[in-house]
């Protein structure tokens, strides 16, 4: 069957210039009322940890303190200190819409820089997993980004943020490459034909959040930076999904700190 005016519903009637009727501020206000919680800000630099490996490791080390005033209905926010910086981290917010929901609430709660590190499947055989990719653009093969920005092929990291991170990871033991990824809403529909097509586009990895997070960041004027932790070949080889020390948490935290040292807002004087 066809669609009205040749477009699917997700591309029609979006009104990009209109303000949102339902806002994260209003949801958080009512959640605080229901839970009798105080309005306390989150740290200025926060982390999305979709796999939950960093949160799990921080808990094992006794370094994760729950933020009691975080009233999101779907997640817990934990605080931790690393190299003199206090971070907030939300684990297991997997997928484009969930990641953006949490991002909206974090920025409404005082976040000023959001970093995301997500496990990803390898498309380009650049090295043996695991390694990391600083995502500078993400192909929009998910639904959430189309509610924030008009149709286009990619969502992108602002050039100024990319330039600010030049050389930031040179002294780390883990490789941090830079390039484009494929953001999908349907990880178990990555067909061989689709994988081949995305590889021909020069995309390095497939993940589930970056295109939406970058579209949100552009539309809202918020600083968000996304990394792909390339950990697997989508289960096509034996012994796949090996992430490194502490399931990749050790290397991930090094990247988070290096990023924050370059991009985090200066503390108030």
SULBEL-V342120 format. One record per backbone hydrogen bond with DSSP energy under -0.5 kcal/mol. CO is the residue of the C=O (numbers start at 0). NH is the residue of the N-H. Records with the same first field share a line. If there is no record, write none. Layout:
BEGIN
CO=NH / NH
END
This chain:
BEGIN
2=5
3=6
7=10
8=11
14=17
20=22
22=26
23=27
24=28
25=29
26=30
27=31
28=32
29=33
30=34
31=35 / 36
32=35
37=39
43=45 / 111 / 112
44=87
45=114
46=48 / 89
47=116
48=51 / 91
51=55
52=56
53=57
54=58
55=59
56=60
57=62 / 63
58=61
62=64
63=65
64=78
65=67
66=69
68=70
75=90
76=66
77=88
78=64
79=86
81=84
84=81 / 86
85=44
86=79
87=46
88=77
89=48
91=93
94=98
95=99
96=100
97=101
98=102
99=103
100=104
101=105
102=106
103=107
104=108
105=108 / 110
106=109
108=41
112=45
113=224
114=47
115=226
117=228
119=230 / 231
120=205
123=125
130=229
131=176
132=134 / 227
133=135 / 178
135=156
136=180
137=154
138=140 / 182
140=184
142=145
143=146
144=147 / 148
152=139
154=137
157=160 / 161
158=162
159=163
160=164
161=164
162=165
164=167
166=169
168=171
174=131
176=133
178=135 / 136
179=203 / 204
180=138 / 182
181=183 / 206
182=140
185=188
186=189
188=190
190=194
191=195
192=196
193=197
194=198
195=199
196=200
197=202
198=201
203=122 / 123
204=181
205=120
206=183
207=95
208=211 / 212
209=213
210=214
211=215
212=216
213=217
214=218
215=219
216=220 / 221
221=223
222=113
224=115
225=134
226=117 / 228
227=132 / 229
228=119 / 230
229=129 / 130
230=240 / 241
231=121
232=235
236=239
240=242
243=246
244=247 / 249
245=248
247=251
248=252
249=253
250=254
251=255
252=256
253=257
254=258
255=259
256=260
257=261
258=261 / 262
259=263
END
